């Protein structure tokens, strides 16, 4: 299991496997912001994580599992 997959499992995020060439990979961007938040906790990082994970959900790149609450 890759580092990204472990983080997604920890956060309750499930990738749909959709790859779109016409837009950035918002899921990867969101996970990078969360990793930044873990290394140096600040509101800017966690706010950006939530912003990009919502974009990833909106564009069908992932979904949150039902039995999980966002930290």
mmCIF file of the N, C-alpha and C atoms, coordinates in Angstrom:
data_MODEL
# 
_entry.id   MODEL 
# 
loop_
_atom_site.group_PDB 
_atom_site.id 
_atom_site.type_symbol 
_atom_site.label_atom_id 
_atom_site.label_alt_id 
_atom_site.label_comp_id 
_atom_site.label_asym_id 
_atom_site.label_entity_id 
_atom_site.label_seq_id 
_atom_site.pdbx_PDB_ins_code 
_atom_site.Cartn_x 
_atom_site.Cartn_y 
_atom_site.Cartn_z 
_atom_site.occupancy 
_atom_site.B_iso_or_equiv 
_atom_site.pdbx_formal_charge 
_atom_site.auth_seq_id 
_atom_site.auth_comp_id 
_atom_site.auth_asym_id 
_atom_site.auth_atom_id 
_atom_site.pdbx_PDB_model_num 
ATOM 1   N N  . UNK A 1 1  ? 0.858   -1.168 0.000   1.00 0.00 ? 1  UNK A N  1 
ATOM 2   C CA . UNK A 1 1  ? 0.000   0.000  0.000   1.00 0.00 ? 1  UNK A CA 1 
ATOM 3   C C  . UNK A 1 1  ? 0.910   1.238  0.000   1.00 0.00 ? 1  UNK A C  1 
ATOM 4   N N  . UNK A 1 2  ? 0.663   2.135  -0.931  1.00 0.00 ? 2  UNK A N  1 
ATOM 5   C CA . UNK A 1 2  ? 1.483   3.341  -1.052  1.00 0.00 ? 2  UNK A CA 1 
ATOM 6   C C  . UNK A 1 2  ? 1.160   4.329  0.077   1.00 0.00 ? 2  UNK A C  1 
ATOM 7   N N  . UNK A 1 3  ? 2.023   5.303  0.230   1.00 0.00 ? 3  UNK A N  1 
ATOM 8   C CA . UNK A 1 3  ? 1.825   6.334  1.255   1.00 0.00 ? 3  UNK A CA 1 
ATOM 9   C C  . UNK A 1 3  ? 0.513   7.080  1.020   1.00 0.00 ? 3  UNK A C  1 
ATOM 10  N N  . UNK A 1 4  ? 0.224   7.364  -0.249  1.00 0.00 ? 4  UNK A N  1 
ATOM 11  C CA . UNK A 1 4  ? -1.018  8.067  -0.596  1.00 0.00 ? 4  UNK A CA 1 
ATOM 12  C C  . UNK A 1 4  ? -2.240  7.212  -0.254  1.00 0.00 ? 4  UNK A C  1 
ATOM 13  N N  . UNK A 1 5  ? -2.177  5.919  -0.532  1.00 0.00 ? 5  UNK A N  1 
ATOM 14  C CA . UNK A 1 5  ? -3.300  5.026  -0.224  1.00 0.00 ? 5  UNK A CA 1 
ATOM 15  C C  . UNK A 1 5  ? -3.519  4.916  1.283   1.00 0.00 ? 5  UNK A C  1 
ATOM 16  N N  . UNK A 1 6  ? -2.426  4.866  2.050   1.00 0.00 ? 6  UNK A N  1 
ATOM 17  C CA . UNK A 1 6  ? -2.544  4.805  3.512   1.00 0.00 ? 6  UNK A CA 1 
ATOM 18  C C  . UNK A 1 6  ? -3.208  6.067  4.049   1.00 0.00 ? 6  UNK A C  1 
ATOM 19  N N  . UNK A 1 7  ? -2.810  7.214  3.511   1.00 0.00 ? 7  UNK A N  1 
ATOM 20  C CA . UNK A 1 7  ? -3.398  8.478  3.946   1.00 0.00 ? 7  UNK A CA 1 
ATOM 21  C C  . UNK A 1 7  ? -4.881  8.529  3.582   1.00 0.00 ? 7  UNK A C  1 
ATOM 22  N N  . UNK A 1 8  ? -5.215  8.080  2.379   1.00 0.00 ? 8  UNK A N  1 
ATOM 23  C CA . UNK A 1 8  ? -6.619  8.067  1.962   1.00 0.00 ? 8  UNK A CA 1 
ATOM 24  C C  . UNK A 1 8  ? -7.434  7.156  2.870   1.00 0.00 ? 8  UNK A C  1 
ATOM 25  N N  . UNK A 1 9  ? -6.871  5.997  3.232   1.00 0.00 ? 9  UNK A N  1 
ATOM 26  C CA . UNK A 1 9  ? -7.576  5.079  4.128   1.00 0.00 ? 9  UNK A CA 1 
ATOM 27  C C  . UNK A 1 9  ? -7.778  5.731  5.493   1.00 0.00 ? 9  UNK A C  1 
ATOM 28  N N  . UNK A 1 10 ? -6.743  6.378  5.991   1.00 0.00 ? 10 UNK A N  1 
ATOM 29  C CA . UNK A 1 10 ? -6.812  7.061  7.287   1.00 0.00 ? 10 UNK A CA 1 
ATOM 30  C C  . UNK A 1 10 ? -7.895  8.151  7.290   1.00 0.00 ? 10 UNK A C  1 
ATOM 31  N N  . UNK A 1 11 ? -8.023  8.865  6.176   1.00 0.00 ? 11 UNK A N  1 
ATOM 32  C CA . UNK A 1 11 ? -8.988  9.954  6.076   1.00 0.00 ? 11 UNK A CA 1 
ATOM 33  C C  . UNK A 1 11 ? -10.379 9.506  5.633   1.00 0.00 ? 11 UNK A C  1 
ATOM 34  N N  . UNK A 1 12 ? -10.524 8.257  5.245   1.00 0.00 ? 12 UNK A N  1 
ATOM 35  C CA . UNK A 1 12 ? -11.817 7.759  4.785   1.00 0.00 ? 12 UNK A CA 1 
ATOM 36  C C  . UNK A 1 12 ? -12.167 8.202  3.384   1.00 0.00 ? 12 UNK A C  1 
ATOM 37  N N  . UNK A 1 13 ? -11.148 8.415  2.556   1.00 0.00 ? 13 UNK A N  1 
ATOM 38  C CA . UNK A 1 13 ? -11.342 8.854  1.176   1.00 0.00 ? 13 UNK A CA 1 
ATOM 39  C C  . UNK A 1 13 ? -11.180 7.652  0.251   1.00 0.00 ? 13 UNK A C  1 
ATOM 40  N N  . UNK A 1 14 ? -12.096 7.508  -0.687  1.00 0.00 ? 14 UNK A N  1 
ATOM 41  C CA . UNK A 1 14 ? -12.029 6.414  -1.646  1.00 0.00 ? 14 UNK A CA 1 
ATOM 42  C C  . UNK A 1 14 ? -11.918 7.010  -3.050  1.00 0.00 ? 14 UNK A C  1 
ATOM 43  N N  . UNK A 1 15 ? -10.865 6.642  -3.737  1.00 0.00 ? 15 UNK A N  1 
ATOM 44  C CA . UNK A 1 15 ? -10.666 7.133  -5.106  1.00 0.00 ? 15 UNK A CA 1 
ATOM 45  C C  . UNK A 1 15 ? -11.595 6.385  -6.056  1.00 0.00 ? 15 UNK A C  1 
ATOM 46  N N  . UNK A 1 16 ? -12.143 7.100  -7.017  1.00 0.00 ? 16 UNK A N  1 
ATOM 47  C CA . UNK A 1 16 ? -12.995 6.463  -8.021  1.00 0.00 ? 16 UNK A CA 1 
ATOM 48  C C  . UNK A 1 16 ? -12.172 5.929  -9.184  1.00 0.00 ? 16 UNK A C  1 
ATOM 49  N N  . UNK A 1 17 ? -10.905 6.311  -9.242  1.00 0.00 ? 17 UNK A N  1 
ATOM 50  C CA . UNK A 1 17 ? -10.035 5.861  -10.319 1.00 0.00 ? 17 UNK A CA 1 
ATOM 51  C C  . UNK A 1 17 ? -10.169 6.683  -11.587 1.00 0.00 ? 17 UNK A C  1 
ATOM 52  N N  . UNK A 1 18 ? -10.977 7.721  -11.547 1.00 0.00 ? 18 UNK A N  1 
ATOM 53  C CA . UNK A 1 18 ? -11.177 8.578  -12.714 1.00 0.00 ? 18 UNK A CA 1 
ATOM 54  C C  . UNK A 1 18 ? -9.943  9.454  -12.911 1.00 0.00 ? 18 UNK A C  1 
ATOM 55  N N  . UNK A 1 19 ? -9.441  9.497  -14.115 1.00 0.00 ? 19 UNK A N  1 
ATOM 56  C CA . UNK A 1 19 ? -8.315  10.351 -14.481 1.00 0.00 ? 19 UNK A CA 1 
ATOM 57  C C  . UNK A 1 19 ? -8.811  11.326 -15.540 1.00 0.00 ? 19 UNK A C  1 
ATOM 58  N N  . UNK A 1 20 ? -8.648  12.624 -15.276 1.00 0.00 ? 20 UNK A N  1 
ATOM 59  C CA . UNK A 1 20 ? -9.096  13.627 -16.249 1.00 0.00 ? 20 UNK A CA 1 
ATOM 60  C C  . UNK A 1 20 ? -7.895  14.434 -16.693 1.00 0.00 ? 20 UNK A C  1 
ATOM 61  N N  . UNK A 1 21 ? -7.701  14.518 -17.978 1.00 0.00 ? 21 UNK A N  1 
ATOM 62  C CA . UNK A 1 21 ? -6.548  15.258 -18.504 1.00 0.00 ? 21 UNK A CA 1 
ATOM 63  C C  . UNK A 1 21 ? -6.825  16.753 -18.638 1.00 0.00 ? 21 UNK A C  1 
ATOM 64  N N  . UNK A 1 22 ? -8.085  17.154 -18.491 1.00 0.00 ? 22 UNK A N  1 
ATOM 65  C CA . UNK A 1 22 ? -8.435  18.556 -18.680 1.00 0.00 ? 22 UNK A CA 1 
ATOM 66  C C  . UNK A 1 22 ? -8.455  19.366 -17.385 1.00 0.00 ? 22 UNK A C  1 
ATOM 67  N N  . UNK A 1 23 ? -8.032  18.758 -16.272 1.00 0.00 ? 23 UNK A N  1 
ATOM 68  C CA . UNK A 1 23 ? -8.007  19.478 -15.000 1.00 0.00 ? 23 UNK A CA 1 
ATOM 69  C C  . UNK A 1 23 ? -6.931  18.887 -14.089 1.00 0.00 ? 23 UNK A C  1 
ATOM 70  N N  . UNK A 1 24 ? -6.522  19.653 -13.095 1.00 0.00 ? 24 UNK A N  1 
ATOM 71  C CA . UNK A 1 24 ? -5.519  19.143 -12.156 1.00 0.00 ? 24 UNK A CA 1 
ATOM 72  C C  . UNK A 1 24 ? -6.072  17.962 -11.350 1.00 0.00 ? 24 UNK A C  1 
ATOM 73  N N  . UNK A 1 25 ? -5.192  17.170 -10.789 1.00 0.00 ? 25 UNK A N  1 
ATOM 74  C CA . UNK A 1 25 ? -5.598  16.065 -9.931  1.00 0.00 ? 25 UNK A CA 1 
ATOM 75  C C  . UNK A 1 25 ? -5.855  16.622 -8.528  1.00 0.00 ? 25 UNK A C  1 
ATOM 76  N N  . UNK A 1 26 ? -7.093  17.047 -8.301  1.00 0.00 ? 26 UNK A N  1 
ATOM 77  C CA . UNK A 1 26 ? -7.443  17.692 -7.043  1.00 0.00 ? 26 UNK A CA 1 
ATOM 78  C C  . UNK A 1 26 ? -7.276  16.757 -5.846  1.00 0.00 ? 26 UNK A C  1 
ATOM 79  N N  . UNK A 1 27 ? -7.432  15.470 -6.050  1.00 0.00 ? 27 UNK A N  1 
ATOM 80  C CA . UNK A 1 27 ? -7.263  14.520 -4.958  1.00 0.00 ? 27 UNK A CA 1 
ATOM 81  C C  . UNK A 1 27 ? -5.818  14.518 -4.470  1.00 0.00 ? 27 UNK A C  1 
ATOM 82  N N  . UNK A 1 28 ? -4.868  14.473 -5.376  1.00 0.00 ? 28 UNK A N  1 
ATOM 83  C CA . UNK A 1 28 ? -3.459  14.492 -5.004  1.00 0.00 ? 28 UNK A CA 1 
ATOM 84  C C  . UNK A 1 28 ? -3.096  15.820 -4.344  1.00 0.00 ? 28 UNK A C  1 
ATOM 85  N N  . UNK A 1 29 ? -3.615  16.903 -4.872  1.00 0.00 ? 29 UNK A N  1 
ATOM 86  C CA . UNK A 1 29 ? -3.347  18.220 -4.287  1.00 0.00 ? 29 UNK A CA 1 
ATOM 87  C C  . UNK A 1 29 ? -3.887  18.272 -2.857  1.00 0.00 ? 29 UNK A C  1 
ATOM 88  N N  . UNK A 1 30 ? -5.096  17.763 -2.653  1.00 0.00 ? 30 UNK A N  1 
ATOM 89  C CA . UNK A 1 30 ? -5.690  17.759 -1.315  1.00 0.00 ? 30 UNK A CA 1 
ATOM 90  C C  . UNK A 1 30 ? -4.846  16.936 -0.347  1.00 0.00 ? 30 UNK A C  1 
ATOM 91  N N  . UNK A 1 31 ? -4.396  15.777 -0.783  1.00 0.00 ? 31 UNK A N  1 
ATOM 92  C CA . UNK A 1 31 ? -3.591  14.925 0.092   1.00 0.00 ? 31 UNK A CA 1 
ATOM 93  C C  . UNK A 1 31 ? -2.254  15.572 0.427   1.00 0.00 ? 31 UNK A C  1 
ATOM 94  N N  . UNK A 1 32 ? -1.688  16.303 -0.531  1.00 0.00 ? 32 UNK A N  1 
ATOM 95  C CA . UNK A 1 32 ? -0.434  17.012 -0.250  1.00 0.00 ? 32 UNK A CA 1 
ATOM 96  C C  . UNK A 1 32 ? -0.655  18.118 0.780   1.00 0.00 ? 32 UNK A C  1 
ATOM 97  N N  . UNK A 1 33 ? -1.781  18.801 0.700   1.00 0.00 ? 33 UNK A N  1 
ATOM 98  C CA . UNK A 1 33 ? -2.081  19.823 1.699   1.00 0.00 ? 33 UNK A CA 1 
ATOM 99  C C  . UNK A 1 33 ? -2.275  19.186 3.070   1.00 0.00 ? 33 UNK A C  1 
ATOM 100 N N  . UNK A 1 34 ? -2.895  18.005 3.131   1.00 0.00 ? 34 UNK A N  1 
ATOM 101 C CA . UNK A 1 34 ? -3.078  17.349 4.424   1.00 0.00 ? 34 UNK A CA 1 
ATOM 102 C C  . UNK A 1 34 ? -1.736  16.924 5.009   1.00 0.00 ? 34 UNK A C  1 
ATOM 103 N N  . UNK A 1 35 ? -0.841  16.419 4.169   1.00 0.00 ? 35 UNK A N  1 
ATOM 104 C CA . UNK A 1 35 ? 0.500   16.058 4.637   1.00 0.00 ? 35 UNK A CA 1 
ATOM 105 C C  . UNK A 1 35 ? 1.228   17.291 5.161   1.00 0.00 ? 35 UNK A C  1 
ATOM 106 N N  . UNK A 1 36 ? 1.058   18.416 4.491   1.00 0.00 ? 36 UNK A N  1 
ATOM 107 C CA . UNK A 1 36 ? 1.660   19.670 4.953   1.00 0.00 ? 36 UNK A CA 1 
ATOM 108 C C  . UNK A 1 36 ? 1.076   20.055 6.309   1.00 0.00 ? 36 UNK A C  1 
ATOM 109 N N  . UNK A 1 37 ? -0.224  19.870 6.478   1.00 0.00 ? 37 UNK A N  1 
ATOM 110 C CA . UNK A 1 37 ? -0.880  20.164 7.748   1.00 0.00 ? 37 UNK A CA 1 
ATOM 111 C C  . UNK A 1 37 ? -0.318  19.293 8.870   1.00 0.00 ? 37 UNK A C  1 
ATOM 112 N N  . UNK A 1 38 ? -0.087  18.000 8.578   1.00 0.00 ? 38 UNK A N  1 
ATOM 113 C CA . UNK A 1 38 ? 0.463   17.103 9.591   1.00 0.00 ? 38 UNK A CA 1 
ATOM 114 C C  . UNK A 1 38 ? 1.880   17.498 9.993   1.00 0.00 ? 38 UNK A C  1 
ATOM 115 N N  . UNK A 1 39 ? 2.668   17.989 9.047   1.00 0.00 ? 39 UNK A N  1 
ATOM 116 C CA . UNK A 1 39 ? 4.057   18.340 9.358   1.00 0.00 ? 39 UNK A CA 1 
ATOM 117 C C  . UNK A 1 39 ? 4.163   19.678 10.085  1.00 0.00 ? 39 UNK A C  1 
ATOM 118 N N  . UNK A 1 40 ? 3.303   20.612 9.756   1.00 0.00 ? 40 UNK A N  1 
ATOM 119 C CA . UNK A 1 40 ? 3.308   21.912 10.455  1.00 0.00 ? 40 UNK A CA 1 
ATOM 120 C C  . UNK A 1 40 ? 1.874   22.420 10.540  1.00 0.00 ? 40 UNK A C  1 
ATOM 121 N N  . UNK A 1 41 ? 1.159   22.011 11.586  1.00 0.00 ? 41 UNK A N  1 
ATOM 122 C CA . UNK A 1 41 ? -0.276  22.341 11.688  1.00 0.00 ? 41 UNK A CA 1 
ATOM 123 C C  . UNK A 1 41 ? -0.558  23.845 11.652  1.00 0.00 ? 41 UNK A C  1 
ATOM 124 N N  . UNK A 1 42 ? -1.337  24.225 10.668  1.00 0.00 ? 42 UNK A N  1 
ATOM 125 C CA . UNK A 1 42 ? -1.842  25.600 10.616  1.00 0.00 ? 42 UNK A CA 1 
ATOM 126 C C  . UNK A 1 42 ? -3.160  25.606 9.866   1.00 0.00 ? 42 UNK A C  1 
ATOM 127 N N  . UNK A 1 43 ? -3.949  26.615 10.114  1.00 0.00 ? 43 UNK A N  1 
ATOM 128 C CA . UNK A 1 43 ? -5.286  26.672 9.529   1.00 0.00 ? 43 UNK A CA 1 
ATOM 129 C C  . UNK A 1 43 ? -5.269  26.776 8.012   1.00 0.00 ? 43 UNK A C  1 
ATOM 130 N N  . UNK A 1 44 ? -4.286  27.448 7.467   1.00 0.00 ? 44 UNK A N  1 
ATOM 131 C CA . UNK A 1 44 ? -4.206  27.599 6.015   1.00 0.00 ? 44 UNK A CA 1 
ATOM 132 C C  . UNK A 1 44 ? -4.121  26.235 5.320   1.00 0.00 ? 44 UNK A C  1 
ATOM 133 N N  . UNK A 1 45 ? -3.307  25.353 5.848   1.00 0.00 ? 45 UNK A N  1 
ATOM 134 C CA . UNK A 1 45 ? -3.131  24.029 5.240   1.00 0.00 ? 45 UNK A CA 1 
ATOM 135 C C  . UNK A 1 45 ? -4.402  23.202 5.302   1.00 0.00 ? 45 UNK A C  1 
ATOM 136 N N  . UNK A 1 46 ? -5.049  23.168 6.473   1.00 0.00 ? 46 UNK A N  1 
ATOM 137 C CA . UNK A 1 46 ? -6.248  22.338 6.603   1.00 0.00 ? 46 UNK A CA 1 
ATOM 138 C C  . UNK A 1 46 ? -7.408  22.934 5.809   1.00 0.00 ? 46 UNK A C  1 
ATOM 139 N N  . UNK A 1 47 ? -7.481  24.263 5.724   1.00 0.00 ? 47 UNK A N  1 
ATOM 140 C CA . UNK A 1 47 ? -8.525  24.887 4.901   1.00 0.00 ? 47 UNK A CA 1 
ATOM 141 C C  . UNK A 1 47 ? -8.335  24.538 3.432   1.00 0.00 ? 47 UNK A C  1 
ATOM 142 N N  . UNK A 1 48 ? -7.092  24.563 2.972   1.00 0.00 ? 48 UNK A N  1 
ATOM 143 C CA . UNK A 1 48 ? -6.824  24.189 1.578   1.00 0.00 ? 48 UNK A CA 1 
ATOM 144 C C  . UNK A 1 48 ? -7.132  22.708 1.343   1.00 0.00 ? 48 UNK A C  1 
ATOM 145 N N  . UNK A 1 49 ? -6.820  21.854 2.312   1.00 0.00 ? 49 UNK A N  1 
ATOM 146 C CA . UNK A 1 49 ? -7.166  20.429 2.182   1.00 0.00 ? 49 UNK A CA 1 
ATOM 147 C C  . UNK A 1 49 ? -8.672  20.278 1.956   1.00 0.00 ? 49 UNK A C  1 
ATOM 148 N N  . UNK A 1 50 ? -9.472  20.910 2.814   1.00 0.00 ? 50 UNK A N  1 
ATOM 149 C CA . UNK A 1 50 ? -10.923 20.785 2.684   1.00 0.00 ? 50 UNK A CA 1 
ATOM 150 C C  . UNK A 1 50 ? -11.421 21.354 1.352   1.00 0.00 ? 50 UNK A C  1 
ATOM 151 N N  . UNK A 1 51 ? -10.846 22.447 0.916   1.00 0.00 ? 51 UNK A N  1 
ATOM 152 C CA . UNK A 1 51 ? -11.234 23.037 -0.366  1.00 0.00 ? 51 UNK A CA 1 
ATOM 153 C C  . UNK A 1 51 ? -10.981 22.061 -1.520  1.00 0.00 ? 51 UNK A C  1 
ATOM 154 N N  . UNK A 1 52 ? -9.774  21.511 -1.585  1.00 0.00 ? 52 UNK A N  1 
ATOM 155 C CA . UNK A 1 52 ? -9.428  20.641 -2.705  1.00 0.00 ? 52 UNK A CA 1 
ATOM 156 C C  . UNK A 1 52 ? -10.106 19.279 -2.628  1.00 0.00 ? 52 UNK A C  1 
ATOM 157 N N  . UNK A 1 53 ? -10.370 18.780 -1.434  1.00 0.00 ? 53 UNK A N  1 
ATOM 158 C CA . UNK A 1 53 ? -11.062 17.493 -1.354  1.00 0.00 ? 53 UNK A CA 1 
ATOM 159 C C  . UNK A 1 53 ? -12.510 17.660 -1.798  1.00 0.00 ? 53 UNK A C  1 
ATOM 160 N N  . UNK A 1 54 ? -13.112 18.830 -1.519  1.00 0.00 ? 54 UNK A N  1 
ATOM 161 C CA . UNK A 1 54 ? -14.472 19.086 -2.020  1.00 0.00 ? 54 UNK A CA 1 
ATOM 162 C C  . UNK A 1 54 ? -14.485 19.176 -3.546  1.00 0.00 ? 54 UNK A C  1 
ATOM 163 N N  . UNK A 1 55 ? -13.458 19.813 -4.125  1.00 0.00 ? 55 UNK A N  1 
ATOM 164 C CA . UNK A 1 55 ? -13.361 19.863 -5.587  1.00 0.00 ? 55 UNK A CA 1 
ATOM 165 C C  . UNK A 1 55 ? -13.207 18.462 -6.173  1.00 0.00 ? 55 UNK A C  1 
ATOM 166 N N  . UNK A 1 56 ? -12.372 17.653 -5.541  1.00 0.00 ? 56 UNK A N  1 
ATOM 167 C CA . UNK A 1 56 ? -12.168 16.280 -6.021  1.00 0.00 ? 56 UNK A CA 1 
ATOM 168 C C  . UNK A 1 56 ? -13.478 15.499 -5.984  1.00 0.00 ? 56 UNK A C  1 
ATOM 169 N N  . UNK A 1 57 ? -14.258 15.679 -4.927  1.00 0.00 ? 57 UNK A N  1 
ATOM 170 C CA . UNK A 1 57 ? -15.560 15.015 -4.845  1.00 0.00 ? 57 UNK A CA 1 
ATOM 171 C C  . UNK A 1 57 ? -16.509 15.535 -5.920  1.00 0.00 ? 57 UNK A C  1 
ATOM 172 N N  . UNK A 1 58 ? -16.542 16.836 -6.083  1.00 0.00 ? 58 UNK A N  1 
ATOM 173 C CA . UNK A 1 58 ? -17.446 17.454 -7.053  1.00 0.00 ? 58 UNK A CA 1 
ATOM 174 C C  . UNK A 1 58 ? -17.175 16.969 -8.473  1.00 0.00 ? 58 UNK A C  1 
ATOM 175 N N  . UNK A 1 59 ? -15.902 16.775 -8.808  1.00 0.00 ? 59 UNK A N  1 
ATOM 176 C CA . UNK A 1 59 ? -15.548 16.338 -10.157 1.00 0.00 ? 59 UNK A CA 1 
ATOM 177 C C  . UNK A 1 59 ? -15.462 14.822 -10.285 1.00 0.00 ? 59 UNK A C  1 
ATOM 178 N N  . UNK A 1 60 ? -15.887 14.090 -9.251  1.00 0.00 ? 60 UNK A N  1 
ATOM 179 C CA . UNK A 1 60 ? -15.977 12.637 -9.337  1.00 0.00 ? 60 UNK A CA 1 
ATOM 180 C C  . UNK A 1 60 ? -14.657 11.901 -9.223  1.00 0.00 ? 60 UNK A C  1 
ATOM 181 N N  . UNK A 1 61 ? -13.655 12.533 -8.630  1.00 0.00 ? 61 UNK A N  1 
ATOM 182 C CA . UNK A 1 61 ? -12.353 11.879 -8.483  1.00 0.00 ? 61 UNK A CA 1 
ATOM 183 C C  . UNK A 1 61 ? -12.298 10.997 -7.234  1.00 0.00 ? 61 UNK A C  1 
ATOM 184 N N  . UNK A 1 62 ? -13.192 11.255 -6.271  1.00 0.00 ? 62 UNK A N  1 
ATOM 185 C CA . UNK A 1 62 ? -13.208 10.472 -5.042  1.00 0.00 ? 62 UNK A CA 1 
ATOM 186 C C  . UNK A 1 62 ? -14.547 10.646 -4.348  1.00 0.00 ? 62 UNK A C  1 
ATOM 187 N N  . UNK A 1 63 ? -14.724 9.890  -3.280  1.00 0.00 ? 63 UNK A N  1 
ATOM 188 C CA . UNK A 1 63 ? -15.853 10.104 -2.391  1.00 0.00 ? 63 UNK A CA 1 
ATOM 189 C C  . UNK A 1 63 ? -15.417 9.718  -0.979  1.00 0.00 ? 63 UNK A C  1 
ATOM 190 N N  . UNK A 1 64 ? -16.131 10.226 -0.013  1.00 0.00 ? 64 UNK A N  1 
ATOM 191 C CA . UNK A 1 64 ? -15.841 9.906  1.383   1.00 0.00 ? 64 UNK A CA 1 
ATOM 192 C C  . UNK A 1 64 ? -16.677 8.702  1.776   1.00 0.00 ? 64 UNK A C  1 
ATOM 193 N N  . UNK A 1 65 ? -16.054 7.771  2.495   1.00 0.00 ? 65 UNK A N  1 
ATOM 194 C CA . UNK A 1 65 ? -16.831 6.612  2.926   1.00 0.00 ? 65 UNK A CA 1 
ATOM 195 C C  . UNK A 1 65 ? -17.853 7.068  3.959   1.00 0.00 ? 65 UNK A C  1 
ATOM 196 N N  . UNK A 1 66 ? -18.993 6.402  3.995   1.00 0.00 ? 66 UNK A N  1 
ATOM 197 C CA . UNK A 1 66 ? -20.107 6.829  4.838   1.00 0.00 ? 66 UNK A CA 1 
ATOM 198 C C  . UNK A 1 66 ? -19.833 6.682  6.328   1.00 0.00 ? 66 UNK A C  1 
ATOM 199 N N  . UNK A 1 67 ? -18.960 5.782  6.705   1.00 0.00 ? 67 UNK A N  1 
ATOM 200 C CA . UNK A 1 67 ? -18.725 5.518  8.121   1.00 0.00 ? 67 UNK A CA 1 
ATOM 201 C C  . UNK A 1 67 ? -17.543 6.290  8.677   1.00 0.00 ? 67 UNK A C  1 
ATOM 202 N N  . UNK A 1 68 ? -17.319 7.488  8.151   1.00 0.00 ? 68 UNK A N  1 
ATOM 203 C CA . UNK A 1 68 ? -16.152 8.260  8.568   1.00 0.00 ? 68 UNK A CA 1 
ATOM 204 C C  . UNK A 1 68 ? -16.505 9.728  8.702   1.00 0.00 ? 68 UNK A C  1 
ATOM 205 N N  . UNK A 1 69 ? -15.858 10.386 9.634   1.00 0.00 ? 69 UNK A N  1 
ATOM 206 C CA . UNK A 1 69 ? -16.023 11.815 9.832   1.00 0.00 ? 69 UNK A CA 1 
ATOM 207 C C  . UNK A 1 69 ? -14.696 12.498 9.547   1.00 0.00 ? 69 UNK A C  1 
ATOM 208 N N  . UNK A 1 70 ? -14.722 13.593 8.833   1.00 0.00 ? 70 UNK A N  1 
ATOM 209 C CA . UNK A 1 70 ? -13.484 14.335 8.518   1.00 0.00 ? 70 UNK A CA 1 
ATOM 210 C C  . UNK A 1 70 ? -12.901 14.899 9.814   1.00 0.00 ? 70 UNK A C  1 
ATOM 211 N N  . UNK A 1 71 ? -11.602 14.761 10.000  1.00 0.00 ? 71 UNK A N  1 
ATOM 212 C CA . UNK A 1 71 ? -10.971 15.279 11.222  1.00 0.00 ? 71 UNK A CA 1 
ATOM 213 C C  . UNK A 1 71 ? -10.993 16.797 11.279  1.00 0.00 ? 71 UNK A C  1 
# 
